[in-house]
Amino acid sequence: MIDTKFKSIIEVMESYIERNLIQTGQSFFNSKDKTFDYISYTDLSSQAFSIGAKLIDRGVEQRNLCMIVCSSPKYQVLYFYACLSINAIPLIIPSPKVLSGNDSLLKKIRYWANNKFSSRTFILVEEANVFEIIASQYSPLKVIKCEEMEYSNLRKERPINHTPSANDIAYFQMTSASTGDGKAVAISHGNIIDNINGIHNAVKCKQSEKVCSWLPLYHDMGLVGAELFSFYHGFDLFLMSPYEFLRKPIRWLETISNNKCTLSPSPNFGFEYASRYINLNRVEDLDLSSWKAGLNGAEPIRSKTLSEFYVKFKRYGFEPNAILPVYGLAEATLAVTFSKVGEKPMYVIVEKGSVKLGTNIVIKSSGVFDPLNPPNINPKSEILSFSVGTAIQGLKVQIIDELQNINNEELMCGEISILGNSIAIGYITAEKKDIESFEKKINTGDLGFIYQGNLYVLERIKNLIIRNGENYLSSDLENYLSTILGLPEANIAVFEEDLFNAESNIIALIEIKPTHDIESICEILQNNEVIDLPINRLILSHKTKIPKTTSGKKRHFLCRELLNNEKIDVVQEIIL
């Protein structure tokens, strides 16, 4: 167990080397021989120090931004810690596969390479073909080929004599909502340590914990919830890339089984994907009895998924109380609330019509979730929501109304607001030199309420649309449609028809004038580029049908209500 007195990850790395701890570490999945390659946390820290020294030789200085463009978790991890060791700022960029090709990757790199907050920006690249593409676009001095250090040359000392304070920036985290260039969240060393200590206390960890993860390290749930959490607390971690999980989802469960892993986080998508694509006829020995906490967060939790996963894998020792609904976001470093470990999930059935800002939620029934007998709901009038528990140590959850007034009464429906030590420093964009500070408080854009002391998350006011594990921000989709149609973005609203049905339509409501050429608009909307978007229902309506706040912000949740109550005057509808 690492001493919690440390104020930075650098001190943790140094502690591993000083104590020469070789019995705990990380195991990276090797796609060639289908086994795991082990590296102790001591050797990992020494490698990171060695790579950090090499980066200094290549001109990387303190506070320089370093974009990490690697597909393998091993290189992402090594170069992430290497950047921390020299007080540079790492930013893990999704690989070309995730960004749908090299063009999207180059666009994202171009955006961050031209930032105003770093005197110099470097791009650290693993794959040779990607390196050549990026190197042809940028100065050779800025593009560095990633390579592993020889063990004979491992450093025992940090590359620079600098100890970050708890308030110093450790890294930038991509916000999961952005499909465009987006913005990042600046995370401090103190944010990391506060949050992962909060997770440790919430899960009631023992020194014998073992963690398994397939989550991407450019996502906060993978980087903080698996990597940094395990590294800081000295837990063995078994890491594979998302591609290995998607190619063969049984690898996830086999890794848990073979290594007696106790903790493994995943969004609802992972549980659903495993249930759907694992063929039990090909499963031999599988023992999931060690898995005490399957942390389920990052997207809405579906009762159908929990039920199907349990029914399919209960024969292998998976317990119904192993699913642990949680809530978090990058702006809070990661974790915000956790359910109780060892207890079955709690749920409520809410009257859908009562889900409005500033009103009391109507609970029709509540109870302990039984995956063998899941509750039935009427999807037209009812919502099933799972408790995501209570705030982790160091954070406080509040419910606020549209005027930012706090109202923590039980069942009061409002926006979830969080304050505390692990709230990130703030947002950073390439266009601005300074950080947009959170001041230890963030309004999440999520709609929820408190019931019997537990938080329930209902709806995403901020309109993060999730499909098949991919995240889309409504504003990004609205901006794109605005561009191709030549219409003001204020005239377009993109939202889900039913947030509590994973297969419901994604709607684009488009306001038009009587003078608009409907035929040409329909022709544009039916082209291939629009078809490739997650939108599958386009509605043309007369102007002023999109409800807005007094400040002009679109009220997407009211768009959904108007549509479901058939109060939108439809001029034309296109089904994609």
LINRA-V854689 format. One record per backbone hydrogen bond with DSSP energy under -0.5 kcal/mol. CO is the residue of the C=O (numbers start at 1). NH is the residue of the N-H. If there is no record, write none. Layout:
# LINRA-V854689
CO;NH + CO;NH
This chain:
# LINRA-V854689
3;6 + 8;12 + 9;13 + 10;14 + 11;15 + 12;16 + 13;17 + 14;18 + 15;19 + 16;20 + 16;21 + 20;22 + 21;42 + 24;41 + 25;237 + 26;39 + 27;239 + 28;37 + 29;31 + 30;34 + 30;35 + 35;30 + 36;38 + 37;28 + 39;26 + 40;44 + 41;45 + 42;46 + 43;47 + 44;48 + 45;49 + 46;50 + 46;155 + 47;51 + 48;52 + 49;53 + 50;54 + 51;55 + 52;56 + 53;57 + 54;58 + 55;60 + 56;59 + 61;64 + 64;89 + 65;67 + 65;122 + 66;68 + 66;91 + 67;69 + 67;124 + 68;70 + 68;93 + 69;126 + 72;76 + 73;77 + 74;78 + 75;79 + 76;80 + 77;81 + 78;82 + 79;83 + 80;84 + 81;85 + 82;86 + 83;86 + 83;88 + 84;87 + 85;160 + 87;63 + 88;90 + 89;66 + 90;172 + 91;68 + 91;93 + 95;98 + 95;99 + 96;101 + 97;100 + 101;105 + 102;106 + 103;107 + 104;108 + 105;109 + 106;110 + 107;111 + 108;112 + 109;113 + 110;114 + 112;115 + 120;65 + 122;67 + 122;124 + 123;125 + 123;144 + 124;69 + 125;146 + 127;131 + 128;132 + 129;133 + 130;134 + 131;135 + 132;136 + 134;137 + 134;138 + 139;142 + 139;143 + 142;123 + 142;144 + 144;125 + 150;153 + 151;154 + 160;162 + 162;164 + 165;168 + 166;190 + 168;189 + 170;90 + 171;187 + 172;92 + 173;185 + 175;178 + 183;175 + 184;428 + 185;173 + 185;187 + 186;425 + 186;426 + 187;170 + 187;171 + 188;192 + 189;193 + 190;194 + 191;195 + 192;196 + 193;197 + 194;198 + 195;199 + 196;200 + 197;201 + 198;202 + 199;203 + 200;204 + 200;205 + 202;341 + 206;209 + 209;236 + 210;262 + 210;263 + 211;238 + 213;240 + 216;219 + 216;222 + 219;222 + 219;223 + 220;224 + 220;225 + 222;226 + 222;227 + 223;228 + 224;229 + 226;230 + 227;231 + 228;232 + 229;233 + 230;234 + 230;235 + 236;211 + 237;27 + 237;239 + 238;213 + 239;29 + 241;244 + 241;245 + 242;246 + 243;247 + 244;248 + 248;251 + 249;252 + 249;253 + 250;254 + 251;255 + 252;256 + 253;257 + 254;258 + 255;259 + 256;260 + 256;261 + 257;260 + 262;292 + 262;293 + 263;212 + 266;297 + 267;270 + 267;271 + 268;272 + 269;273 + 270;274 + 271;275 + 272;276 + 273;277 + 274;278 + 277;279 + 278;280 + 279;282 + 280;283 + 284;286 + 288;291 + 290;292 + 293;264 + 293;295 + 294;296 + 294;324 + 295;266 + 295;297 + 296;326 + 300;302 + 302;306 + 303;307 + 304;308 + 305;309 + 306;310 + 307;311 + 308;312 + 309;313 + 310;314 + 313;316 + 313;318 + 314;317 + 316;288 + 319;322 + 320;323 + 321;342 + 322;294 + 323;325 + 324;296 + 325;339 + 327;336 + 327;337 + 329;332 + 330;333 + 331;424 + 332;334 + 334;329 + 336;392 + 337;327 + 338;390 + 340;343 + 345;369 + 346;387 + 347;367 + 348;350 + 348;385 + 349;364 + 349;365 + 350;352 + 350;383 + 351;354 + 352;355 + 354;356 + 356;359 + 359;413 + 361;363 + 362;351 + 362;364 + 365;349 + 367;347 + 369;371 + 370;373 + 377;379 + 378;381 + 378;382 + 381;352 + 383;350 + 383;385 + 385;348 + 386;457 + 389;455 + 390;338 + 392;395 + 394;421 + 396;419 + 398;417 + 399;407 + 400;415 + 401;404 + 405;401 + 409;412 + 411;361 + 411;413 + 413;358 + 414;448 + 415;400 + 416;444 + 417;398 + 418;442 + 419;396 + 420;423 + 425;438 + 425;439 + 426;186 + 427;436 + 428;184 + 429;432 + 430;116 + 435;437 + 436;427 + 438;441 + 440;420 + 442;418 + 442;444 + 445;461 + 445;462 + 446;416 + 447;458 + 447;459 + 448;414 + 449;456 + 450;411 + 451;454 + 454;451 + 455;388 + 456;449 + 456;458 + 459;447 + 459;461 + 460;463 + 463;465 + 463;474 + 464;466 + 465;472 + 467;470 + 470;467 + 472;465 + 473;476 + 473;477 + 474;478 + 475;479 + 476;480 + 477;481 + 478;482 + 479;483 + 480;484 + 481;485 + 482;486 + 482;487 + 488;491 + 489;492 + 491;511 + 493;509 + 495;507 + 498;501 + 501;504 + 505;497 + 505;507 + 506;536 + 506;537 + 507;495 + 507;509 + 508;510 + 508;539 + 509;493 + 509;511 + 510;541 + 512;543 + 513;516 + 516;518 + 517;521 + 518;522 + 519;523 + 520;524 + 521;525 + 522;526 + 524;527 + 527;531 + 528;532 + 530;533 + 536;576 + 537;508 + 538;574 + 539;510 + 540;571 + 540;572 + 541;512 + 542;545 + 545;547 + 547;555 + 549;552 + 553;549 + 554;556 + 555;558 + 555;559 + 556;560 + 557;561 + 558;562 + 559;563 + 560;564 + 561;565 + 562;567 + 563;566 + 567;569 + 568;570 + 569;542 + 569;571 + 572;540 + 574;538 + 574;576
